[in-house]
Amino acid sequence: MMGRLLRHVRAGTKRLAINDARLINGPDALVISSAAFLENDRIPEKYTQFGANLSPPLEWRNLPIGAKSMVVIIED
């Protein structure tokens, strides 16, 4: 749903959070990894709409202490 609502919104690289001066001394980055594929590799087809559309196994690290839920929006 969120992807459909935001599909035409493009901030450009100057407006990425990683380039925001207010975040330079921010908390450690959230780290998400998967045993199903390596960093910077293509996601295997079975985890896409063209395959079995399965969710890949994910490991989350550096979550904020006490966090009960997270929202992550990723644009590739």
N, C-alpha and C positions, 0 to 999 in steps of 0.2 A: 504494500500500500504506500509506504513512504517513498519508495523508488518511483512509483508512478506519479505521485504528487510533486516530486522534486526533479523529474526528468528533464525539464527545460531550464533549470536553474544552474548557472555556471558562474562561479565566483572568479575564476582565473587564478593563476599561481600567486599573484601578489597578495591575494586575500586568504591563502591557505593558513590554517592555524599554526603550522610549523614556522611560518614567517612572521608571526605576531610577536613583537618585542615584549609584550606583557607576559609571554609564556616562556621566555628564555630561562628564567630561574624557577620554572614550575616543577611539579612533581615528576618522578620517573615516568617514562612512557609505559603505557599499557602494552604488553607483549602477548600476541596471539600467534600460536604455531600449530602445525598439524603434522602428525606422523605419516599422513597420506601423500605429502608432496614436500619438496624442499623450497626454501625461500627463493623467490623470484622465478620459480618454475611455473609452468602452466598447471592449472588445476585439472586433475585427471577427468576425462569425459564422464565417468560414472557419477561424478558430483555436479554435473551441469544439466541444463534443460535438455541437452542433446543425448544424454545417457540415461541413467536410472534416476537422476535428479535427487540423489541422496545427499544428506548433510555430511561433510567430512568430519572426522573426529578432531576436536579442537582442544588445545591446552591454553589456558589464560593465566598470565603471571602479572605481577605488580598491580593487582586490583587495589583500589583504595580500601583502607581498613574500615570495616563495618559496612561495606557496600552490600546491598541486598539485590540490586539489579543494575544493569548497564544498558545503555543504548549506544550502538556503534553504527554510524552511517559511513559506508565506504563507496567511493566512486572510482571505478577502474577505467 
